[in-house]
Amino acid sequence: MLTQSLLGTVHTLAPTHGSVHALALTLGSVNTPAPSTNFANGRARSGYKLRQRLGSLQLTPFKPPKPLPIQISKHSNERCWTEWFDRDNPSGTGDWELLGQLRKKYPGKICSKPVDIEARTLSGLTPAAAGDVVQMNKDTGFVCKKKDQKDKKCSDYRVRFSCYSPYCAEEVCWSKWFDRDNPSGTGDWENLSLLRKKYPGKICKKPKYIEVVTVSGNVPAPATGQDFLIFNPTEGFVCKNKPGQKCKDYKVRFGCCCD
């Protein structure tokens, strides 16, 4: 009669940080003892001995991969203008500077969610100064249609978008903080033109960045959840009081090219 015995040991290893429990399983020997010699019909039938040893089986501990670090810009509250883009000419039905088409022509140059848009003729005029009727939206871009103009002509335009850094990254020198207005009236009006009058010579001629925080607590303006009428380096900052919104008191500063 064949008799087998299975001896085994299961060990649970102590877990290490960042890894699951490691399981070590060691199987013992499986031995078949040699039986006594049996005799049948005067003939000796020798027994047999089976010895099999299974080696140790070690399960390698699983270590989850470390997640990639999330890069959060320390200047996420800063807004600036991108470079100017001029994709189209008004030779056809008009001048079409659509955001989707601009992204294709200038990949990686415009942020995913622009917060403002500005358009100028190649000579530097605003659409109003040029006398053109245009459609302009930060989410879709800019269009001047010839059929909408009295003379059936459009000027040639270029556009730029207000984004967060690093889409306008360059060496920047910052002004001091300015707090011209309080939100006790219609809102908090920190217009660049009004700031220049109150603080003459304190702001560069062509600011490229603007940063806005609350006077109390230095909370970045976008983090307050309030809506803003104006928030760009060219015009400054305006928060208007309205039903359901009482503007906080804000202060602003401007970033310029370093001399």
C-alpha positions in Angstrom: 0.0 0.0 0.0 1.3 3.4 -1.0 1.3 6.0 1.7 2.1 9.7 1.1 2.6 12.6 3.4 2.5 16.3 2.5 4.3 18.7 4.8 4.1 22.3 4.0 4.4 25.7 5.7 2.7 29.0 4.8 4.4 32.2 5.9 2.9 35.7 5.8 5.6 38.3 5.5 5.2 41.7 7.2 4.0 44.3 4.7 6.3 47.2 3.8 5.2 50.7 3.0 3.8 51.0 -0.5 3.5 47.2 -1.1 0.9 44.6 -0.5 1.4 41.6 1.8 4.0 39.2 0.4 3.1 35.5 0.6 5.9 33.0 0.9 4.8 29.4 0.4 7.2 26.6 1.0 6.2 23.1 0.1 7.8 20.3 2.1 8.9 16.9 0.9 6.5 14.3 -0.5 7.9 11.0 0.6 6.8 7.5 -0.2 8.4 5.0 2.3 9.8 1.7 1.0 7.5 -1.1 2.0 8.7 -4.4 3.2 9.5 -7.1 0.7 6.4 -8.9 -0.4 6.3 -12.5 -1.6 3.8 -13.9 -4.0 3.9 -17.4 -5.5 7.5 -17.8 -4.2 8.7 -14.8 -6.2 10.1 -11.7 -4.5 8.6 -8.5 -5.7 10.8 -5.7 -4.4 9.1 -2.6 -3.2 9.9 0.8 -4.5 10.8 4.1 -3.0 9.6 7.4 -4.4 11.2 10.5 -3.1 10.3 13.9 -4.6 11.2 17.2 -3.2 9.6 20.4 -4.3 11.6 23.5 -4.0 10.5 26.7 -2.4 8.0 28.8 -4.2 8.4 32.6 -3.5 5.8 35.0 -4.6 7.4 38.4 -5.4 5.9 41.3 -3.5 3.9 43.7 -5.7 4.8 47.3 -5.4 2.4 49.7 -7.1 4.1 52.3 -9.3 4.6 55.7 -7.8 2.2 58.3 -9.3 3.8 61.0 -11.3 4.0 64.3 -9.5 1.4 66.9 -10.4 3.0 70.1 -11.5 1.0 73.1 -10.1 2.3 76.4 -11.2 2.9 78.8 -8.4 1.7 81.5 -10.7 -1.7 80.0 -11.4 -3.4 83.3 -10.4 -1.4 85.3 -13.0 -2.9 86.2 -16.3 -1.1 87.5 -19.3 -1.5 87.9 -23.1 -0.3 85.3 -25.5 1.6 86.3 -28.6 -0.4 87.8 -31.5 -1.9 85.4 -34.1 -2.8 86.3 -37.7 -4.0 83.1 -39.4 -6.3 84.6 -42.1 -6.5 87.5 -44.5 -9.7 89.3 -45.5 -9.4 88.3 -49.1 -12.4 85.9 -49.1 -15.6 86.3 -47.1 -13.8 88.1 -44.3 -11.1 87.6 -41.6 -11.6 84.4 -39.7 -9.4 84.0 -36.7 -11.3 81.1 -35.1 -9.8 79.5 -32.0 -10.0 75.9 -33.3 -8.2 76.8 -36.5 -5.6 78.9 -34.5 -4.9 75.9 -32.3 -4.1 73.8 -35.4 -1.8 76.3 -36.9 -0.1 77.3 -33.6 -0.1 74.0 -31.5 0.6 74.5 -27.8 0.6 78.3 -28.0 -2.9 78.9 -26.6 -4.1 77.6 -23.2 -7.1 75.2 -23.0 -9.4 77.8 -21.5 -8.6 81.4 -22.4 -10.2 83.9 -20.1 -10.2 86.8 -22.6 -9.6 87.8 -26.2 -8.3 91.0 -27.8 -8.3 91.9 -31.5 -6.4 94.7 -33.3 -5.9 95.6 -36.9 -2.3 95.1 -38.2 -2.0 98.9 -37.8 -3.1 98.7 -34.2 -6.7 99.8 -34.3 -9.5 98.3 -32.2 -12.5 97.0 -34.3 -14.5 100.0 -33.1 -11.8 102.4 -34.2 -11.6 100.7 -37.5 -15.4 100.9 -37.9 -15.9 97.2 -38.4 -18.7 95.0 -37.1 -17.2 91.9 -35.7 -17.9 88.8 -33.6 -15.4 88.1 -30.8 -15.6 85.5 -28.1 -12.8 84.0 -25.9 -14.3 80.5 -26.5 -14.6 80.7 -30.3 -12.3 83.4 -31.5 -12.8 86.3 -33.9 -14.7 86.8 -37.1 -15.1 89.9 -39.3 -17.6 89.2 -42.2 -17.6 91.4 -45.2 -21.3 91.1 -45.6 -21.8 92.7 -42.2 -19.9 95.9 -43.2 -21.3 98.9 -44.9 -18.5 99.0 -47.4 -18.4 95.2 -47.6 -14.8 95.2 -46.6 -12.9 94.0 -43.5 -9.6 95.1 -42.1 -6.9 92.5 -41.6 -6.9 91.5 -37.9 -4.7 89.7 -35.4 -5.8 88.3 -32.1 -4.4 87.3 -28.8 -5.8 85.5 -25.7 -5.5 86.0 -22.0 -4.2 82.9 -20.3 -2.5 81.7 -17.2 1.3 81.2 -17.3 3.3 79.5 -18.7 1.8 80.3 -22.0 3.3 83.7 -21.8 6.4 82.7 -19.7 9.3 85.2 -19.8 11.2 87.2 -17.3 8.8 89.4 -15.5 9.2 92.3 -13.1 6.2 93.0 -10.9 4.8 96.3 -9.7 3.7 96.9 -6.2 0.1 96.1 -5.2 -2.6 98.6 -5.9 -6.0 99.0 -4.2 -7.7 102.1 -5.7 -11.4 101.2 -5.1 -13.6 99.5 -2.5 -16.7 97.4 -3.5 -19.1 99.6 -1.6 -20.7 101.1 -4.7 -21.3 99.3 -8.0 -18.3 97.0 -7.4 -14.5 97.0 -7.2 -13.0 99.0 -10.2 -9.3 98.6 -10.5 -9.1 99.8 -14.1 -5.6 100.3 -15.5 -6.4 103.8 -16.7 -7.7 104.9 -13.3 -4.8 103.3 -11.6 -2.4 105.2 -13.8 -4.1 108.4 -12.8 -3.9 107.6 -9.1 -0.4 106.2 -9.2 1.4 108.1 -12.0 4.6 106.5 -13.2 4.2 103.4 -11.1 3.0 101.0 -13.8 4.9 100.2 -17.0 3.6 101.4 -20.4 2.7 97.9 -21.6 1.9 95.4 -18.8 2.0 91.8 -19.9 0.7 90.1 -16.7 -1.9 90.9 -14.1 -2.4 89.3 -10.7 -5.4 89.9 -8.5 -6.0 88.7 -4.9 -8.3 89.8 -2.1 -7.1 92.5 0.3 -8.1 90.3 3.2 -6.3 86.9 3.2 -4.6 87.3 -0.2 -7.0 84.8 -1.8 -6.5 84.5 -5.6 -9.4 86.1 -7.4 -10.3 82.9 -9.4 -10.5 81.0 -6.2 -13.3 83.2 -4.8 -15.8 81.9 -7.3 -16.9 85.4 -8.2 -17.6 86.7 -11.8 -15.4 89.4 -13.2 -16.3 92.0 -15.9 -12.6 92.7 -16.8 -9.5 90.7 -15.9 -6.6 91.2 -18.2 -3.3 93.1 -18.3 -4.4 95.7 -20.8 -7.5 97.0 -19.1 -7.0 95.9 -15.5 -9.6 94.4 -13.2 -13.3 95.0 -12.5 -15.7 93.1 -10.3 -19.3 94.3 -10.5 -21.9 93.9 -7.7 -25.1 92.2 -8.9 -27.9 90.2 -7.5 -26.3 87.2 -5.7 -22.8 88.7 -5.8 -21.3 91.2 -3.5 -17.7 91.8 -4.7 -14.9 91.3 -2.3 -12.2 94.0 -1.9 -9.4 93.2 -4.3 -5.9 94.5 -5.0 -3.9 94.1 -8.2 -0.4 94.2 -9.5 1.1 94.2 -13.0 3.9 92.3 -14.6 6.2 93.9 -17.1 9.3 93.1 -19.1 12.3 93.7 -17.0 14.6 96.4 -18.2 
